[in-house]
């Protein structure tokens, strides 16, 4: 039920040109064609807040504890020159968001590649 509710939130926040998808397991991806990094970050932050403020329930309708999301962002061609690198950089940013205490939006920056 949580994934269905979360998918509905993601879909509702997407523009006509955006492409939301379940990426695997508990991960989702959204492609924002022709969107700059600042706008992507604003959309991601809005999505994070909506999820944080939503009361999720089990299949039987019982409320569950608060659900939070960690979001990593990267843009093409600023942060990556190809699809695989874009996914890798987005994943690195998401892992940094999780490591920073979860429920955060972290954007990838090229200098992140030189920092361990």
N, C-alpha and C positions, 0 to 999 in steps of 0.2 A: 504494500500500500504506500509506503514511503517513496519508493521509486516512481510510482505512478503519479503521486502528488507532486514530487519534485520535477518530473518530466512536464507536468502541466504548467508549473510555474515557469520553467525555462521556456517552453513554447509560447506562453503568454507574453513573456518579456522580449521575445525575438521580433525583429522587424521582418517584413515580407522577404527581404533579400538575404536574411541570415539563415544559416543551416545548422540546426541543432541535431545532435546525435548521441546515443549512448555509445561510449567509446569502449567499454568493457568493464565487467565487474561493477564497481560503484563509481565509475568515472564517466563523466559526460564531456562532450566537446561542442563548442559552438564556433562556426566559421562566420566571420563578419567581413564580407567582401567590401573592398574599397573603404575601409574604416581605419582612421588613424589610432595610434596607441592611446591617446588621451581619451577618446570616445570609448574605446574598448574597455579601458579601466573604469570609466564612469558607469558603463553598462554592467560590468562585473561587480562593482561595489553595490549598485542598486539591487542586483540579483542576490548578493550575499545578505543584504539587509532584509529583503523580503523573506528569504528562507529562514533567517534567524528569528523573524517575527511571526512565522507561521506555526500554528499548532498542528503537528502531525499526529496521526492516529493509526492504530493497528487495524487489521481487517475487520475486527469486531467493534471498532469505534472507540476503543480505549485510548485516551491520550498517552503519548509517549514523551520521554524527556526531550528536551530541546535538540533539534537537529541543526548542525552547523556545516558549512562547506568551506573548503580551502580552494582558492582559485589561483591558477598561474596563467599569465598572459604573455604572448609574444606576437610580433607582427611581421608580416612579409612585405617588402624585402628588408626592412630596417634591422630586424633581429636574425633573419635567416634568409638564405638564398634558394632553399629548396624545401620540399614538403617534409622530408625526414628530419632535417635540422630544425624546422619550425616545431614539429612535434616534440623533439628532444628538448629544445629550449623552453617550451611551454611546460613540459614535465618537470624540468629543473626548477622553474619558478614555482610550480605547484608544491613540490617537495619542500622548498624553502618556506612557503606559506604554512605547511603542516608543521615544520620544525620550529617556526616562530610562534607557535601556540595555537594553531588552527584558527578557523573562522576569520581568515585574512585574505586579502587580494595582494599578490606580489607579481610585479611585472619583470620580465627578463630584460637585462641590459647586457650589451656586448661585453662590457668589462667583467661580467660575471664569469666569463670563460677563463679569465686569467687569475681569478681568485678561487682558492680551494675551499 
